[in-house]
Amino acid sequence: MRILVAEDEFLVGIQLEEDLRSAGCSIIGPFNTLEMATQAARRERFDLAILDINLNGKMVYPLADELAERGVPFIFLSGYMSADLPERFRAAPQIAKPHDPTVLIKQIRTAAPKID
């Protein structure tokens, strides 16, 4: 499974890479700005995205909207609560920071069940 990662915290990005590679995934990123993540999402092929909600002060919602429109599953990874999200994203899969690798992999399998 190819996973696009948008995460601006260096250590969190490294941990995500390690957890995802251990689960047999290949990683695109991590990208630490909304612009870089959006450009990569438009040019790369991937099965799922993991999106930090706040990338260096910019909300990731435009990218999430674009992915949703394309039918690409994504998971928010953030310290934000679901109630803090715009209504259209409150039901989106979300993992709290700091993440538990087991929960992360379970959420990925739930968000993209046809891909394993």
C-alpha positions in Angstrom: 0.0 0.0 0.0 1.3 3.5 -0.9 0.5 6.1 1.7 0.9 9.9 1.3 1.9 11.5 4.6 1.4 15.2 5.3 3.0 16.0 8.7 4.9 19.1 9.8 6.4 17.7 13.1 9.7 16.1 12.2 9.7 13.5 14.9 6.1 12.5 14.3 6.9 12.1 10.6 9.8 9.8 11.3 7.7 7.7 13.7 5.0 7.5 11.1 7.5 6.4 8.4 8.9 3.7 10.7 5.4 2.4 11.7 4.1 2.3 8.2 7.2 0.7 6.7 7.1 -1.9 9.5 3.5 -2.7 8.3 4.8 -3.2 4.8 3.6 0.2 3.4 5.6 2.5 1.1 5.5 6.2 2.0 5.3 9.3 -0.1 6.5 12.1 2.0 6.2 13.2 4.7 5.4 16.7 3.4 5.5 19.5 5.9 3.5 22.1 4.0 0.0 22.1 2.5 1.5 23.2 -0.8 4.0 20.4 -1.0 1.4 17.8 0.1 -1.1 19.1 -2.5 1.5 19.0 -5.3 2.5 15.5 -4.4 -1.1 14.4 -4.2 -1.7 15.6 -7.7 1.3 13.9 -9.3 1.7 10.7 -7.3 -0.3 7.6 -7.2 -1.2 6.4 -3.7 -3.9 4.4 -1.9 -4.5 6.5 1.2 -3.3 9.7 2.8 -2.5 10.5 6.5 -3.1 14.2 7.1 -2.0 16.4 10.0 -4.8 18.9 10.2 -2.6 21.9 10.8 0.5 22.1 8.6 2.7 24.9 9.7 -0.3 27.1 10.4 -2.3 26.2 7.3 -5.3 23.9 7.6 -5.2 20.8 5.5 -8.9 21.0 4.6 -8.5 22.0 0.9 -6.4 18.9 0.3 -8.9 16.7 2.2 -11.7 18.1 0.1 -9.7 17.3 -3.1 -9.0 13.8 -1.9 -12.6 13.2 -1.0 -13.7 14.5 -4.4 -11.3 12.0 -6.1 -12.5 9.1 -3.8 -9.1 8.7 -2.1 -9.4 7.7 1.5 -7.6 9.7 4.2 -7.1 9.7 7.9 -6.6 12.8 10.0 -3.7 12.6 12.5 -4.1 15.4 14.9 -4.5 16.8 18.4 -7.8 18.4 17.3 -11.1 16.9 18.6 -13.7 15.9 16.1 -16.0 18.7 17.4 -13.3 21.2 16.3 -13.4 20.1 12.7 -15.7 21.6 10.0 -18.9 19.6 9.9 -18.1 17.9 6.6 -15.1 16.2 8.3 -16.4 15.3 11.7 -17.2 11.7 10.5 -13.8 11.3 8.8 -11.4 8.8 10.3 -9.1 10.4 12.9 -6.2 9.3 15.1 -5.1 11.4 18.1 -1.5 12.4 18.5 0.6 10.9 19.8 -0.5 7.9 17.8 -0.5 4.2 18.7 1.0 2.2 15.8 -1.5 -0.6 16.3 -4.4 1.8 16.1 -2.9 3.5 13.1 -2.6 0.2 11.1 -6.1 -0.8 12.2 -7.5 2.6 11.0 -5.7 2.2 7.7 -7.2 -1.2 7.1 -10.6 0.1 8.0 -10.3 3.2 5.8 -9.0 1.2 2.8 -10.2 -2.4 3.3 -9.8 -3.4 -0.3 -6.1 -2.7 -0.2 -3.8 -4.8 2.0 
